[in-house]
């Protein structure tokens, strides 16, 4: 495994995106444990894209305009839903042990859907993984699986770091209603911006 792959994968994972933003929001709203659950969910949400890319389904998907558009607009709709949910929360941060706090199942389901409904990931894995597989490779599928596993582990580590860092700032927001409101509106704007970006995405 080349250092080029590790560095490239790390830069890609660390770049702000839907998964990173959601993990930050999870850390601020639910604490360190919730952020780890969110990071794990985001990692799981990438698995179907990786399987599709390795099996060749992504190539078929990439050639199908209808399939691409359907997944893209589902992703846009879900991001807008996330933006509205953040906005209407009015900045109320529940304690991790309160009945209004999200369960681990809810957090992980949302995280999985955020990545699963992102066609950019599917196109990314289709174009990214093969670059690090030499034509002379004896077992290209095995190598792509190994690279994918490393990418998933990096995803979890980086997202978890984001979430845990956010959880340390949580106490600054719990007692400050104005800060909570600005935070929730900020995350709403971020998800809205990502939805707009995705809406204008072409293959």
C-alpha positions, 0 to 999 in steps of 0.5 A: 500500500503506497503512502500516496494512497494514505495521504490522498485518502486522509485529505479526502476524508478530512475535507468538510462534507455531509458526514463530517458535518453530521458527526460534528453536530452529533458531538455537540448535541449528544456528546462524545459517545453519540459522535462515535456512533455517528462516525461509525454510521457514516463509515457503514454508509460508505460500504455499499458504495465501495461494494458497488464500485468493486463489483462494477455496478457503479460503472452501470450506474454511472452510465445511467442518467436516470439512476444517477438523477434519482439517487441525486435528488433523494440525497438533495431531499434528505439533506434539505430535511436535515437542514430543516430539522436543524433549523426548527430545533431552535438550538435546544441541545438535549442532555444525552440521558434525556428522553428527547435525546436521539437513540443510538439507532436513530443516530446511526440510521441518519448517518448511514442515510447521509452517506448512502444517498450521496452519489458523489461517493459512488462516483468517487470510489469508481474513479479513486480506487482503480488509480492505486491498482496496477494493471499487473496486480495479481489480485486486483479485487483483493487489493481494492478491498484492502484499500477500501478497508483502510479508507473506512478506518480512516473515515471512522478515525477522522470523523470520530476526532471531529465529533470528540473535539465538538463534544468538548465544546458542548458545555459552552453551548448547553447553558447558552441559548443564543449560542445554541440557536446560532449553532443549529442555524449554522448547521442548517445552513451547512446542510442546505448549502450541501444540498444546493451543491449536490443539486447542481452536481453533474457526472 
